[in-house]
Amino acid sequence: MLAFSSQLAQAQDSTYVTNAYAKAVAMYQTAQKYNDIALSKQALIEISILNPGDTAVLRSLAEIYYN
């Protein structure tokens, strides 16, 4: 019973992360479409938190700060 509830909790956590990641990517795409720098930064920060190994996101964030 305990192992089943642990697996269920992990599945819910991974679903939350997947949904949050998809939301952040959609937010970034919308910000790029309307050229909203503040929202782009916020979306990239959320994406980098959810997927810390993605260096392309960090590079995009650095480009925004340097520009």
C-alpha positions in Angstrom: 0.0 0.0 0.0 2.8 2.4 0.9 4.7 1.7 -2.3 1.6 2.3 -4.4 0.9 5.6 -2.8 4.6 6.6 -3.3 4.3 5.7 -7.0 1.0 7.7 -7.3 2.7 10.7 -5.7 5.6 10.6 -8.1 3.2 10.3 -11.1 1.3 13.4 -9.9 4.6 15.3 -9.4 5.8 14.4 -12.9 2.5 15.4 -14.4 2.7 18.7 -12.6 6.2 19.3 -13.8 5.2 18.4 -17.4 2.2 20.7 -17.3 4.2 23.6 -15.7 7.0 23.1 -18.3 4.4 23.2 -21.2 2.9 26.3 -19.7 6.2 28.1 -19.4 7.2 27.2 -23.0 3.8 28.5 -24.3 4.3 31.6 -22.2 7.8 32.1 -23.8 6.4 31.6 -27.3 3.7 34.1 -26.7 6.2 36.6 -25.3 8.4 36.2 -28.3 5.4 36.7 -30.6 4.5 40.0 -29.0 8.1 41.0 -28.2 7.5 41.2 -24.4 11.0 41.1 -22.8 9.8 40.9 -19.2 7.6 38.0 -19.9 10.3 36.3 -21.9 12.7 36.5 -19.0 10.1 35.2 -16.6 9.3 32.2 -18.8 12.9 31.4 -19.4 13.6 31.5 -15.7 10.7 29.1 -15.1 11.9 26.8 -17.8 15.4 26.8 -16.4 14.1 25.9 -13.0 12.0 23.0 -14.3 14.8 21.8 -16.6 18.2 22.9 -15.2 20.2 20.9 -17.7 19.0 22.8 -20.7 21.9 25.1 -21.6 20.0 26.6 -24.6 17.6 28.2 -22.2 20.4 29.8 -20.2 22.0 31.1 -23.4 18.7 32.7 -24.5 18.3 34.3 -21.0 21.9 35.6 -21.2 21.2 37.1 -24.7 18.2 38.9 -23.3 20.2 40.4 -20.4 23.1 41.4 -22.7 20.8 43.1 -25.2 
